């Protein structure tokens, strides 16, 4: 109990003093761990060794691309929604949440999916045509899966969590998402692609 209280106090203090560093560290840790879990679930069962390069690329993407972008995104998203709706309490709360969710789904998710497939494709294989083909084939079905995963998570995140902690909550969701995205990046989204 005392150890848990000390850890919570340290974490909150670190998040307050060094928010970008906390976001970079948590994103890299959660995405890298998510990739290791994905490999254990999807590749290792076939006897494949752990692909440390793949895990490294996932971690670097999360730390160097996603975390700095997300660090700026969530406060900006909150400001834009306030400008559009005016208030986030009382009767305006659902409208405020709806505007944030809409902006998140039509702006953030398509951009981050293209960045994900592009960064990981180039860093993973170095073949521009390969990642572009995967993007063409997998973008729309992956985007639909993102909408299904993130809609309830984002509503809870935007409605219950202070803005300064929303990226941390999103990074926890990204742990789950990174398992799925890692699988899709490696095998594609269709069952036929997964068998190859």
N, CA, C and O of each residue as an XYZ file, in Angstrom:
784
protein
N       0.825     -1.189      0.000
C       0.000      0.000      0.000
C       0.871      1.255      0.000
O       0.628      2.174     -0.782
N       1.892      1.303      0.878
C       2.795      2.449      0.907
C       3.607      2.536     -0.376
O       3.836      3.627     -0.898
N       4.045      1.378     -0.888
C       4.798      1.342     -2.124
C       3.941      1.840     -3.287
O       4.422      2.587     -4.138
N       2.683      1.431     -3.324
C       1.765      1.865     -4.367
C       1.548      3.378     -4.287
O       1.524      4.056     -5.314
N       1.392      3.902     -3.088
C       1.202      5.346     -2.908
C       2.445      6.117     -3.349
O       2.335      7.164     -3.987
N       3.634      5.598     -3.010
C       4.875      6.255     -3.430
C       5.018      6.221     -4.948
O       5.412      7.216     -5.556
N       4.703      5.093     -5.557
C       4.798      4.976     -7.005
C       3.818      5.924     -7.689
O       4.175      6.584     -8.666
N       2.598      5.998     -7.189
C       1.599      6.916     -7.758
C       2.049      8.364     -7.636
O       1.908      9.146     -8.576
N       2.586      8.715     -6.482
C       3.061     10.079     -6.258
C       4.215     10.414     -7.207
O       4.256     11.500     -7.785
N       5.158      9.463     -7.362
C       6.279      9.668     -8.277
C       5.780      9.832     -9.707
O       6.211     10.746    -10.411
N       4.879      8.959    -10.143
C       4.365      9.012    -11.507
C       3.646     10.336    -11.774
O       3.880     10.972    -12.802
N       2.787     10.747    -10.867
C       2.072     12.013    -11.043
C       3.037     13.193    -11.059
O       2.857     14.131    -11.836
N       4.040     13.154    -10.221
C       5.043     14.216    -10.197
C       5.822     14.258    -11.510
O       6.054     15.335    -12.060
N       6.223     13.100    -12.011
C       6.958     13.018    -13.279
C       6.096     13.508    -14.432
O       6.570     14.255    -15.287
N       4.829     13.092    -14.463
C       3.915     13.543    -15.519
C       3.742     15.060    -15.493
O       3.614     15.693    -16.541
N       3.739     15.631    -14.312
C       3.560     17.078    -14.180
C       4.827     17.838    -14.573
O       4.756     18.855    -15.263
N       5.997     17.338    -14.126
C       7.260     18.037    -14.387
C       7.778     17.813    -15.800
O       8.312     18.737    -16.413
N       7.631     16.613    -16.321
C       8.188     16.244    -17.622
C       7.127     15.551    -18.488
O       7.275     14.370    -18.804
N       6.072     16.255    -18.874
C       4.979     15.573    -19.576
C       5.383     14.953    -20.911
O       4.939     13.849    -21.227
N       6.208     15.630    -21.698
C       6.611     15.056    -22.981
C       7.474     13.815    -22.774
O       7.279     12.804    -23.448
N       8.415     13.885    -21.857
C       9.260     12.715    -21.579
C       8.413     11.542    -21.092
O       8.637     10.402    -21.498
N       7.441     11.820    -20.224
C       6.557     10.751    -19.736
C       5.762     10.144    -20.887
O       5.572      8.929    -20.944
N       5.300     10.991    -21.802
C       4.548     10.489    -22.954
C       5.431      9.641    -23.866
O       5.004      8.588    -24.341
N       6.646     10.090    -24.109
C       7.581      9.353    -24.971
C       7.911      7.989    -24.357
O       7.883      6.969    -25.045
N       8.219      7.980    -23.069
C       8.583      6.728    -22.391
C       7.399      5.765    -22.346
O       7.543      4.581    -22.653
N       6.225      6.280    -21.960
C       5.066      5.380    -21.849
C       4.642      4.849    -23.209
O       4.285      3.677    -23.331
N       4.675      5.694    -24.232
C       4.293      5.225    -25.575
C       5.261      4.157    -26.065
O       4.834      3.106    -26.543
N       6.556      4.416    -25.951
C       7.543      3.434    -26.402
C       7.426      2.118    -25.662
O       7.474      1.047    -26.267
N       7.273      2.204    -24.351
C       7.153      0.983    -23.543
C       5.901      0.192    -23.923
O       5.971     -1.016    -24.145
N       4.762      0.871    -23.998
C       3.505      0.162    -24.252
C       3.441     -0.390    -25.677
O       2.969     -1.509    -25.875
N       3.902      0.366    -26.668
C       3.890     -0.139    -28.045
C       4.898     -1.270    -28.223
O       4.592     -2.278    -28.859
N       6.101     -1.107    -27.664
C       7.098     -2.172    -27.780
C       6.640     -3.450    -27.105
O       6.806     -4.544    -27.644
N       6.062     -3.304    -25.923
C       5.523     -4.463    -25.215
C       4.370     -5.076    -26.005
O       4.241     -6.298    -26.079
N       3.537     -4.224    -26.593
C       2.436     -4.727    -27.426
C       2.942     -5.544    -28.599
O       2.357     -6.571    -28.943
N       4.037     -5.091    -29.219
C       4.601     -5.858    -30.330
C       5.148     -7.202    -29.859
O       4.972     -8.217    -30.533
N       5.811     -7.210    -28.704
C       6.311     -8.490    -28.170
C       5.155     -9.452    -27.896
O       5.254    -10.647    -28.177
N       4.065     -8.929    -27.348
C       2.887     -9.767    -27.105
C       2.335    -10.278    -28.436
O       1.990    -11.453    -28.562
N       2.252     -9.383    -29.433
C       1.757     -9.801    -30.746
C       2.621    -10.907    -31.328
O       2.109    -11.876    -31.888
N       3.929    -10.761    -31.195
C       4.816    -11.808    -31.712
C       4.605    -13.112    -30.967
O       4.599    -14.180    -31.580
N       4.431    -13.044    -29.666
C       4.196    -14.260    -28.893
C       2.896    -14.930    -29.317
O       2.825    -16.155    -29.419
N       1.869    -14.122    -29.564
C       0.563    -14.671    -29.930
C       0.516    -15.174    -31.363
O      -0.097    -16.204    -31.644
N       1.162    -14.450    -32.270
C       0.963    -14.722    -33.690
C       2.128    -15.426    -34.370
O       1.910    -16.244    -35.264
N       3.362    -15.127    -33.968
C       4.518    -15.654    -34.676
C       5.235    -16.742    -33.896
O       5.635    -17.763    -34.455
N       5.392    -16.513    -32.609
C       6.196    -17.426    -31.800
C       5.554    -18.808    -31.699
O       6.249    -19.812    -31.536
N       4.219    -18.854    -31.797
C       3.545    -20.154    -31.725
C       3.921    -21.036    -32.914
O       3.790    -22.259    -32.864
N       4.390    -20.394    -33.981
C       4.843    -21.156    -35.153
C       6.325    -21.512    -35.056
O       6.908    -22.047    -35.999
N       6.929    -21.208    -33.904
C       8.332    -21.515    -33.715
C       9.273    -20.420    -34.187
O      10.488    -20.616    -34.172
N       8.753    -19.282    -34.602
C       9.595    -18.182    -35.064
C      10.264    -17.506    -33.879
O       9.641    -17.340    -32.831
N      11.529    -17.111    -34.028
C      12.185    -16.378    -32.936
C      11.625    -14.955    -32.845
O      11.006    -14.459    -33.786
N      11.847    -14.319    -31.718
C      11.397    -12.934    -31.556
C      12.174    -12.052    -32.522
O      13.399    -12.134    -32.607
N      11.457    -11.215    -33.240
C      12.051    -10.277    -34.188
C      12.325     -8.971    -33.439
O      11.449     -8.112    -33.338
N      13.541     -8.827    -32.919
C      13.892     -7.667    -32.114
C      13.941     -6.394    -32.947
O      13.672     -5.307    -32.434
N      14.281     -6.517    -34.223
C      14.274     -5.336    -35.100
C      12.855     -4.793    -35.226
O      12.633     -3.586    -35.130
N      11.919     -5.670    -35.437
C      10.516     -5.273    -35.532
C      10.052     -4.580    -34.251
O       9.381     -3.549    -34.310
N      10.406     -5.139    -33.106
C      10.044     -4.546    -31.812
C      10.698     -3.175    -31.654
O      10.069     -2.235    -31.167
N      11.946     -3.064    -32.061
C      12.664     -1.794    -31.986
C      11.980     -0.744    -32.862
O      11.792      0.393    -32.432
N      11.610     -1.117    -34.080
C      10.954     -0.179    -34.996
C       9.619      0.288    -34.410
O       9.299      1.474    -34.481
N       8.845     -0.619    -33.838
C       7.576     -0.256    -33.185
C       7.822      0.744    -32.048
O       7.112      1.742    -31.922
N       8.825      0.465    -31.235
C       9.132      1.313    -30.086
C       9.582      2.697    -30.537
O       9.149      3.705    -29.980
N      10.443      2.747    -31.536
C      10.922      4.039    -32.049
C       9.771      4.825    -32.673
O       9.657      6.031    -32.453
N       8.915      4.155    -33.449
C       7.757      4.848    -34.018
C       6.903      5.472    -32.907
O       6.534      6.644    -32.977
N       6.600      4.680    -31.897
C       5.738      5.165    -30.815
C       6.390      6.319    -30.064
O       5.723      7.296    -29.726
N       7.679      6.212    -29.803
C       8.380      7.235    -29.025
C       8.680      8.498    -29.828
O       8.551      9.610    -29.314
N       9.075      8.330    -31.072
C       9.565      9.470    -31.858
C       8.521     10.092    -32.783
O       8.661     11.254    -33.166
N       7.485      9.352    -33.147
C       6.459      9.891    -34.048
C       5.142     10.083    -33.295
O       4.629     11.199    -33.211
N       4.601      8.996    -32.751
C       3.286      9.061    -32.124
C       3.269      9.923    -30.863
O       2.410     10.795    -30.729
N       4.191      9.699    -29.951
C       4.142     10.401    -28.660
C       4.260     11.926    -28.802
O       3.450     12.640    -28.212
N       5.241     12.459    -29.563
C       5.283     13.923    -29.695
C       4.032     14.488    -30.382
O       3.536     15.549    -30.001
N       3.532     13.777    -31.390
C       2.321     14.226    -32.065
C       1.130     14.172    -31.108
O       0.367     15.134    -31.012
N       0.968     13.060    -30.405
C      -0.131     12.916    -29.453
C      -0.041     13.912    -28.304
O      -1.057     14.391    -27.800
N       1.188     14.217    -27.897
C       1.406     15.196    -26.824
C       0.813     16.560    -27.200
O       0.279     17.268    -26.346
N       0.912     16.914    -28.469
C       0.345     18.184    -28.936
C      -1.129     18.043    -29.312
O      -1.904     18.989    -29.172
N      -1.512     16.859    -29.791
C      -2.852     16.647    -30.310
C      -3.944     16.825    -29.263
O      -4.900     17.567    -29.493
N      -3.822     16.163    -28.124
C      -4.927     16.155    -27.161
C      -5.249     17.540    -26.584
O      -6.430     17.872    -26.476
N      -4.269     18.361    -26.211
C      -4.618     19.725    -25.793
C      -5.220     20.550    -26.935
O      -6.160     21.317    -26.722
N      -4.673     20.389    -28.153
C      -5.218     21.132    -29.301
C      -6.646     20.684    -29.597
O      -7.513     21.514    -29.873
N      -6.892     19.393    -29.541
C      -8.238     18.871    -29.774
C      -9.223     19.459    -28.775
O     -10.337     19.833    -29.141
N      -8.816     19.539    -27.527
C      -9.674     20.112    -26.499
C      -9.964     21.590    -26.794
O     -11.105     22.035    -26.667
N      -8.937     22.348    -27.187
C      -9.137     23.770    -27.527
C     -10.081     23.925    -28.711
O     -10.973     24.773    -28.682
N      -9.895     23.111    -29.763
C     -10.746     23.210    -30.958
C     -12.195     22.897    -30.611
O     -13.111     23.581    -31.069
N     -12.400     21.870    -29.804
C     -13.775     21.516    -29.419
C     -14.411     22.627    -28.593
O     -15.596     22.918    -28.758
N     -13.640     23.252    -27.705
C     -14.165     24.379    -26.909
C     -14.532     25.558    -27.808
O     -15.548     26.219    -27.596
N     -13.694     25.813    -28.809
C     -13.998     26.912    -29.734
C     -15.282     26.633    -30.511
O     -16.062     27.550    -30.768
N     -15.506     25.377    -30.888
C     -16.668     25.021    -31.692
C     -17.948     24.946    -30.865
O     -19.018     25.336    -31.334
N     -17.837     24.444    -29.632
C     -19.020     24.207    -28.804
C     -19.185     25.287    -27.738
O     -20.310     25.665    -27.410
N     -18.102     25.772    -27.210
C     -18.166     26.807    -26.190
C     -17.926     26.288    -24.794
O     -17.142     26.881    -24.053
N     -18.560     25.220    -24.412
C     -18.464     24.719    -23.047
C     -18.456     23.199    -23.065
O     -18.919     22.571    -24.017
N     -17.924     22.621    -21.999
C     -17.944     21.157    -21.918
C     -18.665     20.691    -20.656
O     -18.324     19.652    -20.090
N     -19.656     21.456    -20.220
C     -20.425     21.008    -19.058
C     -21.919     21.185    -19.327
O     -22.334     21.833    -20.288
N     -22.692     20.594    -18.454
C     -24.144     20.682    -18.599
C     -24.632     20.060    -19.891
O     -24.212     18.968    -20.273
N     -25.521     20.770    -20.552
C     -26.126     20.248    -21.786
C     -25.131     20.166    -22.947
O     -25.327     19.414    -23.902
N     -24.081     20.941    -22.842
C     -23.095     20.975    -23.920
C     -22.122     19.794    -23.882
O     -21.388     19.571    -24.844
N     -22.109     19.042    -22.786
C     -21.120     17.978    -22.632
C     -21.163     16.974    -23.781
O     -20.120     16.657    -24.353
N     -22.337     16.470    -24.129
C     -22.437     15.464    -25.188
C     -22.053     16.040    -26.536
O     -21.447     15.354    -27.359
N     -22.404     17.301    -26.765
C     -22.004     17.961    -28.013
C     -20.483     18.123    -28.054
O     -19.856     17.882    -29.085
N     -19.898     18.529    -26.931
C     -18.450     18.676    -26.808
C     -17.749     17.344    -27.077
O     -16.794     17.288    -27.852
N     -18.223     16.275    -26.440
C     -17.639     14.950    -26.655
C     -17.805     14.507    -28.105
O     -16.894     13.918    -28.686
N     -18.958     14.789    -28.681
C     -19.201     14.426    -30.080
C     -18.258     15.133    -31.037
O     -17.745     14.525    -31.976
N     -18.029     16.421    -30.799
C     -17.103     17.179    -31.654
C     -15.686     16.625    -31.513
O     -14.996     16.433    -32.514
N     -15.247     16.366    -30.278
C     -13.906     15.798    -30.075
C     -13.783     14.434    -30.755
O     -12.779     14.145    -31.404
N     -14.801     13.608    -30.601
C     -14.772     12.279    -31.210
C     -14.733     12.374    -32.734
O     -13.968     11.662    -33.385
N     -15.548     13.240    -33.293
C     -15.578     13.411    -34.751
C     -14.215     13.874    -35.269
O     -13.695     13.313    -36.233
N     -13.642     14.887    -34.638
C     -12.326     15.367    -35.057
C     -11.265     14.279    -34.921
O     -10.398     14.137    -35.784
N     -11.336     13.529    -33.855
C     -10.388     12.434    -33.630
C     -10.495     11.386    -34.748
O      -9.486     10.913    -35.270
N     -11.725     11.039    -35.098
C     -11.932      9.964    -36.078
C     -11.640     10.393    -37.513
O     -11.139      9.594    -38.304
N     -11.945     11.637    -37.857
C     -11.734     12.041    -39.260
C     -10.359     12.670    -39.501
O      -9.909     12.746    -40.645
N      -9.697     13.117    -38.449
C      -8.382     13.735    -38.629
C      -7.254     12.861    -38.098
O      -6.356     12.485    -38.851
N      -7.291     12.538    -36.817
C      -6.163     11.833    -36.204
C      -5.976     10.421    -36.756
O      -4.871     10.058    -37.158
N      -7.018      9.642    -36.780
C      -6.855      8.228    -37.128
C      -6.359      7.996    -38.557
O      -5.465      7.171    -38.744
N      -6.884      8.673    -39.562
C      -6.312      8.467    -40.902
C      -4.839      8.891    -40.989
O      -4.028      8.203    -41.609
N      -4.502     10.016    -40.371
C      -3.112     10.499    -40.409
C      -2.182      9.512    -39.722
O      -1.123      9.179    -40.255
N      -2.571      9.043    -38.541
C      -1.676      8.149    -37.806
C      -1.573      6.770    -38.455
O      -0.534      6.118    -38.349
N      -2.629      6.318    -39.122
C      -2.529      5.036    -39.840
C      -1.550      5.138    -41.005
O      -0.725      4.245    -41.200
N      -1.635      6.213    -41.776
C      -0.694      6.396    -42.890
C       0.729      6.506    -42.343
O       1.655      5.906    -42.888
N       0.903      7.276    -41.262
C       2.235      7.404    -40.652
C       2.742      6.054    -40.158
O       3.913      5.719    -40.335
N       1.853      5.283    -39.538
C       2.243      3.971    -39.018
C       2.701      3.046    -40.148
O       3.801      2.494    -40.104
N       1.849      2.885    -41.151
C       2.214      1.991    -42.256
C       3.469      2.489    -42.976
O       4.323      1.689    -43.357
N       3.583      3.811    -43.164
C       4.747      4.368    -43.853
C       6.029      4.219    -43.069
O       7.020      3.709    -43.592
N       6.027      4.657    -41.818
C       7.242      4.581    -40.994
C       7.693      3.141    -40.792
O       8.869      2.819    -40.957
N       6.757      2.290    -40.437
C       7.138      0.908    -40.177
C       7.477      0.165    -41.460
O       8.338     -0.715    -41.466
N       6.803      0.517    -42.539
C       7.116     -0.125    -43.811
C       8.513      0.211    -44.289
O       9.268     -0.684    -44.669
N       8.870      1.487    -44.277
C      10.188      1.916    -44.731
C      11.277      1.430    -43.775
O      12.316      0.938    -44.216
N      11.045      1.565    -42.472
C      12.052      1.138    -41.496
C      12.167     -0.378    -41.431
O      13.237     -0.919    -41.151
N      11.058     -1.056    -41.691
C      11.078     -2.514    -41.599
C      11.696     -3.185    -42.800
O      12.583     -4.028    -42.667
N      11.220     -2.806    -43.990
C      11.712     -3.483    -45.192
C      12.513     -2.562    -46.087
O      13.339     -3.019    -46.877
N      12.270     -1.258    -45.967
C      12.944     -0.310    -46.837
C      12.372     -0.282    -48.240
O      12.878      0.447    -49.093
N      11.338     -1.051    -48.499
C      10.741     -1.157    -49.826
C       9.497     -0.273    -49.900
O       8.470     -0.587    -49.298
N       9.594      0.840    -50.646
C       8.468      1.774    -50.769
C       7.231      1.114    -51.367
O       6.113      1.366    -50.919
N       7.429      0.276    -52.368
C       6.280     -0.363    -53.016
C       5.565     -1.317    -52.068
O       4.337     -1.408    -52.085
N       6.325     -2.026    -51.246
C       5.749     -2.990    -50.313
C       4.806     -2.313    -49.321
O       3.673     -2.765    -49.152
N       5.246     -1.242    -48.663
C       4.392     -0.599    -47.674
C       3.218      0.096    -48.337
O       2.134      0.160    -47.759
N       3.414      0.619    -49.538
C       2.295      1.266    -50.243
C       1.219      0.233    -50.595
O       0.025      0.518    -50.502
N       1.644     -0.952    -50.994
C       0.680     -2.019    -51.275
C      -0.078     -2.417    -50.020
O      -1.297     -2.588    -50.054
N       0.637     -2.565    -48.917
C      -0.020     -2.894    -47.650
C      -0.992     -1.796    -47.255
O      -2.086     -2.078    -46.768
N      -0.598     -0.545    -47.462
C      -1.480      0.574    -47.127
C      -2.746      0.520    -47.980
O      -3.851      0.672    -47.458
N      -2.596      0.308    -49.273
C      -3.768      0.222    -50.164
C      -4.690     -0.928    -49.754
O      -5.911     -0.779    -49.714
N      -4.093     -2.054    -49.458
C      -4.863     -3.254    -49.137
C      -5.513     -3.173    -47.759
O      -6.657     -3.595    -47.589
N      -4.789     -2.631    -46.771
C      -5.217     -2.755    -45.382
C      -5.764     -1.480    -44.750
O      -6.310     -1.540    -43.648
N      -5.636     -0.314    -45.417
C      -6.035      0.936    -44.775
C      -7.505      0.940    -44.362
O      -7.814      1.160    -43.191
N      -8.401      0.703    -45.295
C      -9.833      0.819    -44.989
C     -10.289     -0.191    -43.936
O     -10.958      0.205    -42.982
N      -9.955     -1.486    -44.066
C     -10.379     -2.412    -43.008
C      -9.745     -2.098    -41.651
O     -10.382     -2.283    -40.614
N      -8.492     -1.624    -41.652
C      -7.845     -1.264    -40.398
C      -8.514     -0.035    -39.793
O      -8.707      0.038    -38.579
N      -8.865      0.922    -40.635
C      -9.550      2.131    -40.168
C     -10.900      1.772    -39.539
O     -11.262      2.324    -38.500
N     -11.629      0.872    -40.146
C     -12.913      0.427    -39.581
C     -12.689     -0.217    -38.209
O     -13.439      0.046    -37.270
N     -11.658     -1.061    -38.095
C     -11.341     -1.660    -36.795
C     -10.958     -0.593    -35.771
O     -11.329     -0.687    -34.601
N     -10.219      0.414    -36.212
C      -9.863      1.522    -35.312
C     -11.110      2.227    -34.798
O     -11.211      2.531    -33.610
N     -12.056      2.485    -35.688
C     -13.284      3.152    -35.261
C     -14.018      2.319    -34.217
O     -14.550      2.856    -33.245
N     -14.044      1.014    -34.423
C     -14.733      0.134    -33.472
C     -14.016      0.109    -32.120
O     -14.670      0.114    -31.077
N     -12.687      0.081    -32.127
C     -11.920      0.040    -30.885
C     -11.940      1.388    -30.181
O     -12.195      1.464    -28.979
N     -11.672      2.445    -30.926
C     -11.428      3.739    -30.302
C     -12.678      4.532    -29.955
O     -12.620      5.383    -29.067
N     -13.791      4.294    -30.609
C     -14.988      5.091    -30.289
C     -15.358      4.984    -28.809
O     -15.468      6.019    -28.152
N     -15.553      3.793    -28.253
C     -15.883      3.750    -26.825
C     -14.731      4.208    -25.930
O     -14.961      4.859    -24.911
N     -13.488      3.871    -26.305
C     -12.345      4.300    -25.495
C     -12.211      5.816    -25.489
O     -11.949      6.412    -24.444
N     -12.389      6.445    -26.653
C     -12.275      7.901    -26.730
C     -13.392      8.611    -25.982
O     -13.145      9.621    -25.322
N     -14.604      8.107    -26.071
C     -15.705      8.731    -25.330
C     -15.400      8.702    -23.834
O     -15.587      9.702    -23.142
N     -14.935      7.565    -23.338
C     -14.581      7.471    -21.914
C     -13.393      8.370    -21.593
O     -13.397      9.071    -20.581
N     -12.388      8.351    -22.443
C     -11.191      9.158    -22.222
C     -11.537     10.649    -22.197
O     -11.127     11.367    -21.285
N     -12.287     11.111    -23.194
C     -12.625     12.534    -23.286
C     -13.595     12.963    -22.192
O     -13.548     14.107    -21.738
N     -14.463     12.070    -21.771
C     -15.473     12.425    -20.788
C     -15.030     12.303    -19.348
O     -15.568     12.988    -18.477
N     -14.043     11.432    -19.073
C     -13.689     11.137    -17.688
C     -12.270     11.526    -17.280
O     -11.982     11.639    -16.088
N     -11.391     11.729    -18.239
C      -9.968     11.896    -17.939
C      -9.539     13.343    -18.217
O      -9.876     13.890    -19.267
N      -8.804     13.964    -17.295
C      -8.270     15.299    -17.573
C      -7.375     15.284    -18.816
O      -6.708     14.285    -19.087
N      -7.360     16.376    -19.562
C      -6.627     16.449    -20.833
C      -5.169     16.040    -20.675
O      -4.639     15.343    -21.540
N      -4.509     16.445    -19.609
C      -3.075     16.145    -19.472
C      -2.804     14.647    -19.345
O      -1.674     14.210    -19.563
N      -3.817     13.853    -18.998
C      -3.639     12.406    -18.885
C      -4.244     11.632    -20.060
O      -4.154     10.405    -20.095
N      -4.856     12.325    -21.016
C      -5.540     11.627    -22.101
C      -4.584     10.857    -23.003
O      -4.942      9.788    -23.498
N      -3.380     11.370    -23.229
C      -2.426     10.611    -24.039
C      -1.977      9.349    -23.306
O      -1.803      8.307    -23.938
N      -1.788      9.419    -22.005
C      -1.414      8.232    -21.242
C      -2.500      7.160    -21.345
O      -2.201      5.980    -21.531
N      -3.755      7.575    -21.224
C      -4.862      6.621    -21.378
C      -4.886      6.084    -22.809
O      -5.087      4.890    -23.033
N      -4.676      6.985    -23.777
C      -4.633      6.542    -25.177
C      -3.483      5.556    -25.393
O      -3.635      4.589    -26.138
N      -2.336      5.791    -24.748
C      -1.216      4.860    -24.889
C      -1.553      3.485    -24.331
O      -1.088      2.472    -24.854
N      -2.356      3.441    -23.279
C      -2.809      2.131    -22.767
C      -3.698      1.441    -23.810
O      -3.599      0.231    -24.014
N      -4.559      2.216    -24.464
C      -5.350      1.668    -25.570
C      -4.459      1.254    -26.728
O      -4.739      0.278    -27.424
N      -3.376      2.012    -26.930
C      -2.439      1.691    -28.007
C      -1.716      0.372    -27.766
O      -1.293     -0.290    -28.714
N      -1.574     -0.009    -26.502
C      -0.994     -1.322    -26.207
C      -1.822     -2.402    -26.896
O      -1.282     -3.283    -27.566
N      -3.141     -2.323    -26.721
C      -4.038     -3.296    -27.349
C      -4.011     -3.122    -28.865
O      -3.916     -4.092    -29.616
N      -4.096     -1.870    -29.295
C      -4.106     -1.610    -30.730
C      -2.807     -2.045    -31.390
O      -2.824     -2.571    -32.502
N      -1.674     -1.829    -30.713
C      -0.398     -2.181    -31.330
C      -0.287     -3.681    -31.576
O       0.379     -4.113    -32.516
N      -0.937     -4.466    -30.735
C      -0.956     -5.911    -30.975
C      -1.654     -6.194    -32.302
O      -1.155     -6.964    -33.122
N      -2.807     -5.568    -32.504
C      -3.539     -5.761    -33.755
C      -2.824     -5.153    -34.946
O      -2.727     -5.794    -35.992
N      -2.316     -3.920    -34.814
C      -1.619     -3.281    -35.931
C      -0.342     -4.021    -36.295
O      -0.002     -4.137    -37.473
N       0.358     -4.515    -35.302
C       1.572     -5.282    -35.558
C       1.234     -6.535    -36.376
O       1.945     -6.887    -37.317
N       0.152     -7.189    -36.004
C      -0.283     -8.373    -36.733
C      -0.656     -8.007    -38.173
O      -0.260     -8.694    -39.115
N      -1.426     -6.914    -38.338
C      -1.854     -6.486    -39.670
C      -0.647     -6.078    -40.506
O      -0.560     -6.436    -41.680
N       0.287     -5.330    -39.914
C       1.489     -4.899    -40.630
C       2.264     -6.107    -41.131
O       2.824     -6.085    -42.228
N       2.294     -7.147    -40.335
C       3.081     -8.333    -40.671
C       2.346     -9.273    -41.639
O       2.958     -9.826    -42.553
N       1.036     -9.450    -41.434
C       0.293    -10.492    -42.156
C      -0.831     -9.979    -43.035
O      -1.384    -10.751    -43.818
N      -1.186     -8.717    -42.939
C      -2.359     -8.229    -43.643
C      -3.598     -8.477    -42.796
O      -3.532     -9.089    -41.730
N      -4.725     -7.989    -43.292
C      -5.936     -8.066    -42.480
C      -6.856     -9.213    -42.892
O      -7.684     -9.650    -42.093
N      -6.730     -9.697    -44.095
C      -7.628    -10.762    -44.536
C      -7.113    -12.110    -44.037
O      -5.907    -12.284    -43.862
N      -8.021    -13.070    -43.806
C      -7.570    -14.403    -43.369
C      -6.620    -15.050    -44.352
O      -5.707    -15.766    -43.940
N      -6.808    -14.818    -45.650
C      -5.928    -15.407    -46.651
C      -4.507    -14.845    -46.530
O      -3.530    -15.575    -46.699
N      -4.399    -13.534    -46.235
C      -3.097    -12.917    -46.077
C      -2.375    -13.458    -44.859
O      -1.150    -13.579    -44.866
N      -3.114    -13.784    -43.822
C      -2.507    -14.284    -42.594
C      -1.898    -15.663    -42.769
O      -0.987    -16.040    -42.032
N      -2.394    -16.416    -43.734
C      -1.886    -17.782    -43.941
C      -0.587    -17.792    -44.719
O       0.115    -18.804    -44.725
N      -0.244    -16.687    -45.381
C       0.983    -16.668    -46.184
C       2.190    -16.343    -45.368
O       3.298    -16.289    -45.901
